[in-house]
C-alpha cells in the first residue's frame, strides 16, 4: 500500500448515456466513440503511476479496463456524494493523500496527477481547474466533506464558489494547470486530441453523413 491514492471516476460506456451534450450535435454513436477514446487516454495517463489506484465505475465494473487495479461502483445520490464516499473510503483505509480525476480529459497525463499528489505535501486541498469553471482533479490531504455538499454541479461557478468557501475557512489550496474537457462539439473540434485522431474524425464523419 502506498501513502497516496489515485481515484478515477469512469462512466460506463453505454450508448445514449455518455457525453449527452456532445451527442446533441454528433449523435449518440459519435459521443460513444469520443468517450471511448477519452477513457483510453485516462487509462494510459494512470498506467505508469506508482501510487495505488481505485477505479470507480458509474454502474458496473468492467473487467477489461484497468485490469490490474482495484475496481468498484460509485455510491451516492449525486456527483458530490459519490466523490465524498470514495474519498471517505480511502481515508478510512489509511491513505494520507488522495487525488480524484474524471475520465473525459483529452490532455491529461501522469504529470498532472503526480503534481496533484505532490501539492498535498504542503496544502490541504488541490484542484485542477477546467476551462468551463469546474475542475478535472480534486485532491485532499484530510477529509473535507464541505467540498462535496450543496455545490452547483455542472455550473460555471462551481470552482469559484468552492474556493471562496475554503478561503473563508482558511484552508490551504493549490491549483494546477487549466485543462479543457470535451462537453460540446466546439470543445471537440478545437481540441488537439480530435485534430490529431484521423480515425475518430472519419468515424464521426461517417456517422453524420
C-alpha positions as CSV (number, residue, x, y, z in Angstrom):
1,X,0.0,0.0,0.0
2,X,1.3,3.5,-0.9
3,X,0.6,6.6,1.2
4,X,-1.1,8.2,-1.8
5,X,-4.2,7.0,-3.7
6,X,-5.4,8.0,-7.1
7,X,-9.2,7.6,-7.7
8,X,-10.6,7.5,-11.3
9,X,-14.3,8.1,-11.9
10,X,-15.4,6.5,-15.1
11,X,-18.9,6.5,-16.7
12,X,-19.8,3.1,-18.1
13,X,-19.6,3.4,-21.9
14,X,-23.2,2.8,-22.8
15,X,-24.8,4.2,-25.9
16,X,-27.0,7.2,-25.1
17,X,-25.6,7.8,-21.6
18,X,-22.2,9.4,-22.2
19,X,-21.4,12.9,-23.4
20,X,-25.1,13.8,-23.8
21,X,-24.4,17.4,-24.6
22,X,-22.0,16.4,-27.3
23,X,-24.5,13.8,-28.6
24,X,-27.0,16.6,-29.4
25,X,-24.6,17.6,-32.2
26,X,-22.9,14.4,-33.4
27,X,-25.4,11.8,-32.2
28,X,-25.3,9.1,-29.6
29,X,-22.9,6.9,-31.6
30,X,-20.5,9.8,-32.2
31,X,-20.5,10.6,-28.5
32,X,-19.9,7.0,-27.7
33,X,-16.8,6.9,-30.0
34,X,-15.4,10.1,-28.4
35,X,-15.9,9.0,-24.9
36,X,-14.3,5.6,-25.6
37,X,-11.2,7.3,-26.9
38,X,-11.1,9.6,-23.8
39,X,-11.3,6.7,-21.4
40,X,-8.3,5.1,-23.2
41,X,-6.3,8.4,-22.7
42,X,-7.3,8.3,-19.0
43,X,-6.2,4.7,-18.7
44,X,-2.9,5.5,-20.3
45,X,-2.3,8.5,-18.1
46,X,-2.7,6.4,-14.9
47,X,-0.9,3.3,-16.2
48,X,2.6,4.1,-15.1
49,X,1.7,5.9,-11.9
50,X,3.3,4.2,-8.9
51,X,0.6,5.1,-6.4
52,X,-2.3,2.8,-5.6
53,X,-5.4,3.2,-7.8
54,X,-9.1,2.7,-7.4
55,X,-11.4,2.8,-10.4
56,X,-15.0,3.8,-9.6
57,X,-17.4,2.9,-12.4
58,X,-20.8,4.6,-12.6
59,X,-22.9,1.5,-12.9
60,X,-21.0,-1.7,-13.2
61,X,-17.3,-2.9,-13.1
62,X,-15.7,-3.5,-16.5
63,X,-13.0,-6.2,-16.1
64,X,-11.2,-5.3,-19.4
65,X,-10.5,-1.8,-18.2
66,X,-7.7,-1.2,-15.7
67,X,-7.2,-5.0,-15.4
68,X,-4.6,-4.8,-12.6
69,X,-6.3,-2.3,-10.4
70,X,-9.0,-2.3,-7.7
71,X,-12.4,-1.6,-9.3
72,X,-15.8,-0.8,-7.7
73,X,-19.0,1.1,-8.3
74,X,-19.8,4.7,-7.3
75,X,-22.4,5.2,-4.5
76,X,-24.4,8.3,-3.7
77,X,-27.3,10.4,-5.0
78,X,-25.2,13.0,-6.9
79,X,-21.7,13.6,-8.1
80,X,-20.7,15.3,-4.8
81,X,-21.9,12.5,-2.6
82,X,-20.3,9.9,-4.9
83,X,-16.9,11.6,-4.7
84,X,-17.2,12.2,-1.0
85,X,-17.9,8.5,-0.4
86,X,-14.9,7.5,-2.5
87,X,-12.6,9.8,-0.5
88,X,-14.0,8.7,2.8
89,X,-13.3,5.0,1.9
90,X,-9.7,5.9,1.0
91,X,-9.0,7.8,4.2
92,X,-10.8,5.1,6.3
93,X,-8.3,2.6,4.7
94,X,-5.3,4.7,5.8
95,X,-4.3,6.7,2.8
96,X,-2.8,10.1,3.6
97,X,-3.1,11.9,0.3
98,X,-5.9,11.2,-2.2
99,X,-6.4,12.6,-5.7
100,X,-9.6,12.0,-7.8
101,X,-9.8,12.6,-11.6
102,X,-12.6,12.2,-14.2
103,X,-12.2,10.4,-17.5
104,X,-13.1,12.9,-20.2
105,X,-9.9,14.9,-20.5
106,X,-8.0,14.7,-23.8
107,X,-4.9,16.4,-22.4
108,X,-4.5,14.7,-19.0
109,X,-1.2,12.9,-18.4
110,X,0.6,11.3,-15.4
111,X,2.4,14.6,-14.6
112,X,-0.8,16.3,-13.8
113,X,-1.8,13.6,-11.4
114,X,1.7,13.4,-9.8
115,X,1.7,17.2,-9.3
116,X,-1.7,16.9,-7.6
117,X,-0.3,14.4,-5.2
118,X,2.8,16.5,-4.6
119,X,0.8,19.6,-3.9
120,X,-0.8,17.8,-0.9
121,X,2.5,17.8,0.9
122,X,2.0,21.5,1.6
123,X,-1.7,22.1,1.1
124,X,-5.0,20.7,2.4
125,X,-6.7,20.7,-0.9
126,X,-5.7,20.8,-4.6
127,X,-7.8,21.4,-7.7
128,X,-7.1,21.0,-11.4
129,X,-9.3,23.8,-12.9
130,X,-11.3,23.1,-16.1
131,X,-12.0,25.8,-18.6
132,X,-15.7,25.5,-18.1
133,X,-15.5,26.7,-14.4
134,X,-15.5,23.3,-12.9
135,X,-12.5,21.0,-12.1
136,X,-11.0,17.9,-13.6
137,X,-9.0,16.9,-10.5
138,X,-9.6,17.3,-6.7
139,X,-7.2,16.1,-4.0
140,X,-7.3,16.1,-0.2
141,X,-4.7,15.5,2.5
142,X,-7.5,15.0,5.0
143,X,-11.2,14.6,4.7
144,X,-13.3,17.7,4.0
145,X,-16.9,16.9,3.4
146,X,-17.9,20.6,2.8
147,X,-16.3,20.5,-0.7
148,X,-18.8,17.9,-1.8
149,X,-22.1,19.1,-0.3
150,X,-24.5,21.7,-1.6
151,X,-22.5,22.6,-4.7
152,X,-23.6,23.8,-8.1
153,X,-22.5,20.7,-10.1
154,X,-22.0,21.3,-13.8
155,X,-22.4,25.0,-13.4
156,X,-19.7,27.6,-14.4
157,X,-19.3,28.9,-10.9
158,X,-18.5,25.6,-9.2
159,X,-14.8,26.0,-8.6
160,X,-15.1,29.7,-7.8
161,X,-17.7,29.1,-5.1
162,X,-15.8,26.2,-3.7
163,X,-12.5,28.2,-3.5
164,X,-14.3,31.1,-1.8
165,X,-15.7,28.8,0.9
166,X,-12.3,27.2,1.5
167,X,-10.7,30.6,1.7
168,X,-13.2,31.8,4.3
169,X,-12.3,28.8,6.4
170,X,-8.5,29.4,5.9
171,X,-8.0,26.0,4.3
172,X,-4.8,26.0,2.2
173,X,-5.4,25.3,-1.5
174,X,-3.2,24.7,-4.5
175,X,-4.3,24.8,-8.2
176,X,-2.8,23.0,-11.2
177,X,-2.8,24.0,-14.9
178,X,-6.1,24.6,-16.5
179,X,-7.3,21.9,-18.9
180,X,-10.4,21.6,-21.1
181,X,-12.7,18.7,-21.1
182,X,-14.9,17.7,-24.0
183,X,-18.5,18.6,-23.4
184,X,-19.6,20.2,-26.6
185,X,-19.0,19.9,-30.3
186,X,-17.0,23.2,-30.1
187,X,-14.8,21.6,-27.4
188,X,-14.2,18.6,-29.6
189,X,-13.3,20.3,-32.9
190,X,-11.0,22.8,-31.1
191,X,-9.0,20.0,-29.3
192,X,-5.7,18.7,-30.5
193,X,-7.0,15.3,-29.4
194,X,-9.6,15.4,-32.2
195,X,-7.4,17.2,-34.8
196,X,-4.7,14.5,-34.4
197,X,-7.0,11.5,-34.4
198,X,-7.9,10.9,-38.1
199,X,-9.6,7.6,-37.3
200,X,-12.0,9.3,-34.9
201,X,-12.6,12.1,-37.4
202,X,-13.5,9.5,-40.1
203,X,-15.9,7.7,-37.8
204,X,-17.7,10.9,-36.8
205,X,-17.9,11.9,-40.4
206,X,-19.3,8.6,-41.5
207,X,-21.9,8.6,-38.7
208,X,-23.1,12.1,-39.6
209,X,-23.1,11.8,-43.4
